[in-house]
Amino acid sequence: MKYYSFTLFAVLSLGLYSCGGDVPKGAEKPEFKMDQEAAVMDSVINLEAGDDMKFNRSAFTIPAGKEVTLTLKHTGKMDKNAMGHNVVILKAGEEVRAYGNEAQKAKEEEYTPQSLAAKVVAHTQLIGGGESTTLKFTIAEPGEYPFLCSFPGHYPIMKGTITVK
Ligand SMILES: [Cu+2]
């Protein structure tokens, strides 16, 4: 099953213009800027990944300082030992490749080792086909936060960016 996210556009009725004739010639027109950024923010992140080793989305924008609920659904059939997926959100400035290279060695810790915890904002559990997992997190500082699946070999493809505004 696929989920389509709806982009909500705030519709502003600009009553002022309908009055007409009140604005003197040469005067600056009042500017009505739609808050488009607020309209496309995600407060819920729904990620899916299957046996094809891909996330269904790679970019999200979330509000700073507000709790976000991320759900990862494994739409495949394979076991988590063969095709496990997780979502690891890294701190701004950390690199997916550097983290992924180290983390994929840590099988006993399901590829989210304590030794690398300082680089991580939050992460989900590792799941296999048919499972899903939910994570709630809040990021206070605006910035670009990389995310990845840290299962061995997945990070070159299974990665993206969460923009916090
Ligand atoms: Cu994966």
Boltz pocket constraint, residues with backbone or C-beta under 6 A from the ligand:
constraints:
  - pocket:
      binder: B
      contacts: [[A, 49], [A, 53], [A, 83], [A, 84], [A, 85], [A, 86], [A, 149], [A, 150], [A, 151], [A, 154], [A, 158]]
      max_distance: 6.0
